[in-house]
Amino acid sequence: MKIMSWNVNGIRAAVKNEGLYNAIHEQNPDVICLQETKLSSPDQVQLELDNYPHKYWNMAEKKGYAGTAIFSKQQPISVQNDIGIEQHDNEGRVIACEFETFYLVTVYVPNAQRKLTRLDYRQVWDADFLKYLKKLEEKKPVVFCGDMNVAHQEVDLARPKTNTKNAGFTTEERSGFDNFIQAGFVDTFRLFTSEGGHYTWWSYQNQARERNVGWRIDYFVVSQSLVPQVKESKTWPQITGSDHCPVTLVIE
């Protein structure tokens, strides 16, 4: 199975600029996981995706904000939105699809925001989301993917020294990701690639993408038991249409 994950920074824009269709045509994934769809209703976008008859949406209460989606060629056994905690469940950040041998979760993790105004909330989110994943894992192994809004290690961003107190690279956020790893989850990209220079998000300012001054904040993370089945984990910086690029996972 090939899975593609992408923060499209607005699905209507990604359709209009054809970035979404170009990515799907190039990658031909079996399942597509999207973050930051920015819809209040699926009717707000016209999709030409007949190969993906099974479409699932989770939308924020706030208009034009956050939101996630999963499109699949294969019908999941079950689908659930959110993590069951009222504090977290009004921004459309999580969808979980159950397949035969694992759960697939798409997630758009809250940003700590400029001046770190949401850092305390982010730490609560990380802890509660980890508990949610471990609960799923009691039944089946888990694959989770999406915009985690953190560069885990210095190798995961171009300028670590100047970003240690900025959202996405604080000690607290990086420790939150450490907790996922310590709980038995594995960052699949690092199974295949150890060096830096591989990023998934670039600022729109100062030609950051052209100069590859970026951050790797989009991930595929799996339960330890699934590692032998992971055959490929890649970033696709040449695919445009958002300030993020898609990431893909191939799993048996």
N, C-alpha and C positions, 0 to 999 in steps of 0.2 A: 504494500500500500504506500502510495506517495501522498504526503500531506503538505499543503502550502499554507503558511501563515503570513499575514500582512496587515500592518496598520495602514489603512488607506487614507487616513486623515480626511474623511468624508467620502462615502461611497458614491454619492452623486457626482462629485468632481472626478473620481477615479473612473467612472463610467463615461463621463463626458469627454475626458482627455484620452480615453481608450486604454489607459494604463492597466486597468483591471483585465480587460479582454486580452490585451497583448501578453500579460503575464500568464493568464490561463492557457492561451494558445501555445506559448513557449514551453510551459511546464507540464501541462495536461495532468494536474493532480487528481487523485481520487476524492480527496476532501479538501475544501477551502475553508480556512479559519480567518475571519476578519476582525479587526479591532478599529475603534473610533469610526463607526459607521455614520454617526451623527444624524440618525433618523428618528422621527417620532412614530412613523408607520411604514411598513414595507411598501405601501402604495405610493410613497414619495419617490421611488426610483423604479424605472422600467428596466428589467434585466433580461438579457437574451442568453440564457444559460440552460438550454433544454437538456443538456447532458447531466445537469445537477437538479433532479426533480425534488430532492429532499432539502428544503431550506428552512432554517431555524434562526429566529431573531430574538435578541434581548435588547430592549431600548431603555434609555434613561428617561426619567420623568421630566427632566429639564430639556427643553427644546434645543436641538442642534448640538448635543453634547454626548460624548462617550459612545456607548453602544457596541454590541458585538453581533456576529453572525457566523453560522456554519452552513455551508452548502456541500452536499454529499451525493455522489453517484449511487451509493449503497444506503439503504434505509437502516438507521441505527435501531438497536433493540429498544432503547429508551432515550429520552432527552429530558434534561432538567435545566432550568435557569436559576442563577443565583446560588448563594451558599447557605441560605436559611438563617441569616442574621439581619434583622431589620435595619440596623445601622449601615449595612453595606449594600443593601439590595434594592436601591432606587436609582442606580446609575447604569444598569445594563452591562455589567462588567464580566459576567461569567456565563458560559454555556457548557454543559457536559453532555456528550453523546456516548452512550454505551455501545460498544461493538463486541464481537464474539470473545476476543481475547484481551481487551483493554478498554479503559475509559479514555476518551479524548476530550480534553478541556481547553477551550480557548479563553484567554483572560486579558483584560486591559487593566493593568494595575494602576491605582491612583498615583498621580504625580505629587511629589512633595511641595511643588510650586516655588516660585521665586520668593526669596526671603524665608523659605522653608516653613511657610504658614501652615502646611498640611503634613508636616513631618511626623508629628505625634500620632495623627490619625493613620498615616501610612504604616507606622510600626504596629498599630493594632490590626490593621488590615492584613499585613504579612503574617502575623501570628494566627489569625483566624482562618486565612486562606490555607495555610499549611495544615491546620487541623482538619479542614474540609477535605483536602487531598488525601490525607492519611486515613480518613474515614472511608473514602472511595476505595482506597488501596486494600482495605480489609476484604473487599469483595473481588477486585480484579486489579492488576497493575494499571498504572496511570501514565498517560502522555499528556503533558500540558504545554501549551505554546502561546506566544503572543508577546505583546509589548509589556515587559516587566518593569520598565522605567527605572532601570539601574544598570550601570556598567559594573560588573561584579569585581573585576580585577583591573590593575593598571594597564594590562595588555589590551583591555577592552575599550579603551578610548585613546584618542590621539594625544591629548594634553592632560594627563592625570595630575600633574603637579599644581596646575592652576585651577583645578576643579574640585579640590577636596572638600570645600565647604558649599558646593553648589548642589542643587537638587539633582539626583541621579547618581551622585558619587560621594555621598556623605558616609561616614563610618556606620551610621545607623542603618541606612539602606543596604549597604554592602553586607553588614552583619545579618540583616534579614535574609539575604540570598544565601549566605553561609548556612543559615538554619535549614534551608531546603536541602542543601548538599549533605549536611550532617544527619538529616532525617532519612537519607538513603536515595535521594534523587540525583540524577546525573545530567549535567549540561552536555548534550550530545555533540555540539559543535567542537568541543574540546577533546572529544574522542578521536578526531581526525586532524585537527589543526591546532598547533600550539603557538604559532607566531602571531604578532600583532598586525595591524593594518587592515583588519577585516571588520567593517562596521555596518550598521543597519539603519542608522539615523544621522542626518546631517542638518545643521541649521540652514535656513534659507539665506542667511546673511553671509557676506564676504566670500561668496563662491566656495563655501565650505565643502560641498560635494565634489566639485571639480578638483579641489585640492586634497580631497580625502581626509579632511579634518572632521572626523566623526566619532560616533559612539556605537558600540554593540549593546543594544538594549532589548533586542527581540530574540527570543530563544525557543528551542525545543528541549524540554527537560523530561526525562523518563524515570520510571521506577528502575531500580538496580536490576531487577529480574529481567527487564526487557533489553538490557544492553546487548546481549548476544544477537538479538534480532535486528538491531539498528545497522543498516547497511550504508547510509549516507546522511550527512547533515551539512547543508550549505547555505551561504548567503548569496544573494543575487543583486549586487549593487548596480549592474548595468540596466536593470529594469526600473523605469521611472514611472511617475504618475502620482507620487506621494513624497513627503520628506523622509519616509522610511523606504527600505527596499524589502521585498519578500524574503522569507527564509523557508527552506524545505527540509523535510525528513522522509527518508525511505526506510520502511520497517517491514519485516516479513510478517 
